[in-house]
Amino acid sequence: MDLISTLSLAMGASWASGLRLYATVATLGLLGRYAGLDLPGNLAVLETPWVIGVATALFVVEFFADKIPYVDSAWDTVQTFLRIPAGAVLAAGAFGSFSPAVQMLALLVGGSLAFSSHGMKAATRATINLSPEPVSNVVASTAEDGLSFGAILLAWLTPVLLVVLVVVAFIVSMAMLPKIWRTWRRWRRPRTAASEG
């Protein structure tokens, strides 16, 4: 696998893991095992049937948990401790055949990409949960399912496009996170005051 393809797969996997870690791992494993995707570095371990099976089972749990308002935010809180480190590990694993310095850079960049997508997802979903109707939550969750799967497919089929899209998504998320956080805090303040009153 050439450098651009490795970079694309590392970036796509780490960014997608911030949205859906288990779907990302299962998709990589399935594509590597059954569709001819050449997983770079140390990522070939994802093709193991046990890894695919466990990741798929956990994705099924996440699929339903993420569609339920407030349960999704609790799930995101717990997943913060998994998605970001896993995104870093996936990126470093993709560069497993490179020098330790390159692997460390990949770890740092992968963790940052996973943080940006996870942070944007968690903040957006917490804001959506303030709305009383459940439809927007299901729509947002389904879009995230598609984005995580689509990111891996793009990384495989059109690596340069994926790199560009992930860089743009990272910049947008870093710009939007403070605004979403302020909006969420502003909407949460009256509700907290009302519940205390």
N, C-alpha and C positions, 0 to 999 in steps of 0.2 A: 504494500500500500504506500502511495507517495505521500509527501509531506502535507500537501493541501487536503488530501482525503483524510489523513490522520488528524489534522487540525480540525477539520470540519466535524468529524465524528466525535472528537473530544469535546468540542464546544457544544455540539448538538446534544450529546448525552448529558453533559453537566447542566446545561440550561434546562433541558426537558426534565431532568431529575428534580429540579426545583418546583416543578408543577406536579409531576406524577413519577415518583421514584420507581415504584414497582412496575408500572407500565413501561417505563424506559428500559429497565433491566430485562423484563420479559420480551419486549420487542427486539432488543439487541440480540438476546439469546436465540429467539425463534428465527430471526433473519439470518443469523450466523449459522445456525444448525441446518435450516431447511431451505433457505433462499439464496445461499451462496455469498452472503455478505462476509467479506474477509475482515474479521475483527482484529485490529492492530494491537501490538504490545501484549499486555497481560489480559486483555478483555476476552480472549478465547475461553476463559473459565466460565463466562456467561452462557456458553452453549451447553453446559452440563445439564442433563435432564432434571436433576434435583434443583438447581438454581432456577431453571425455567419454571418448574412446577411450583416452587415456593413463591417466586415473584408473581406468578399468575394468580395464585390463591390470595395473596395479600392485595393484589390489584382489585380482585373481585370485592373484597371487604371494603377497600378504599372507594371503589366506584359507588357503592351504596351509601357509605358514611358521608361522602362528600356532597351528596344530593340533599341532605337534610340540614335545614337552617340551624345554626348554632352548633350542631354536632360537627359540621364542617370546620368551624373556627376552632373548636377544641382539638379536632384531628390535626389541623394545621399547626397548632401550638406544639403538639407532641412531635409532629413531623419535622419541625424546625431543627431538632437535634439529630435527625437522620438524613434529610434531603440535602442539606448544605455540605456536610462532610462526605456523603456519598457522591455528590457531584464532583467534589474535589478528587476523590479516589478514582472515579471513572475517568476523569481527564488525565490524571497521572498514569493510570493503567494503560490508556491508549498510547502513551509515550513510553511504555515499558522497555522498549528496545533502544531508547535514547539514553543519553548520559544522565546521571543523577541530578545535575543542575537543571536540565531541560524538564525532567520529571517534577522537580520542585516548582519550577515556573508554571507548569501545567496544573499542578495541585492548587497553587494560589489563584490562577485565573479561573480554573474550574469551580473552585469554591465561591469566587466572586460572582460568576455567572449564575450558579445555583442560588446564591443569596438574592440576586436581583430578581430572578423569576419567582422564587418562593415569597420574597417580601412583597412583590407586586400582587401576587395571587392572594396572599393572606390579608393584605390591607384592603384590596378590592372586595374580597368576599366578606370581610367584617363590615364594610360599608353597605354592601348589598343586604346583609342580614338585618340592617336597621329598617328596611322596607318590610311591610307586613305581608306582601304577597310572595308565594314560594316559587313562582315561575322563573323569575330572573336568576334565582339560585341554581335551578336545574339547568337553565340555558348556559350560565357561566361555567358550571361544572362540566357539562358536555363539551363545551368549547375547549376547555383545558385538556380533556381527554384527547380530543382531536389534535390539539397543538403538540402535545407530547409525542404522539405517534407520528404526526406529520414532520416534526423536527428530525426524527431519526431517519425517516424516509428521504427527506431532503438532503440530510448529511450524506446519505449513501448515493443518491441519484444525481444531485446537483450541488456538490460541495461548496463551490464558490458562493452561490446564492445563499446557502445556509449561513456561511460565515458573515456575509453582509447583513442578513436579517437578524442574526443574534447580536451583532454589534449595535445595530439600530435599536433592537429591543432593550439592550442593556442601557443605552443612553436614555431612551424614553423612560424606562422604569426608574432610573436614578433621578430623573427630573420630576417624575410624577409622585414618587413615594412621599415626599414631604407634604404635598398638597392633599393626597388621600388621607394621610395621617391627621392633618389639621382638620379636614372635613369630618372624619370619624370622631375625633375628640369633641368637635363643636356639636355634633348631633348626639353624642353620648352624654354630654354634660347636663342638658335638660332632663333626660331620662333618669340619670343618677340622682339629680336633685329631687325629681318627682317621687322616686322610690324611697328616698330618705325622709321626705316630707309627710 
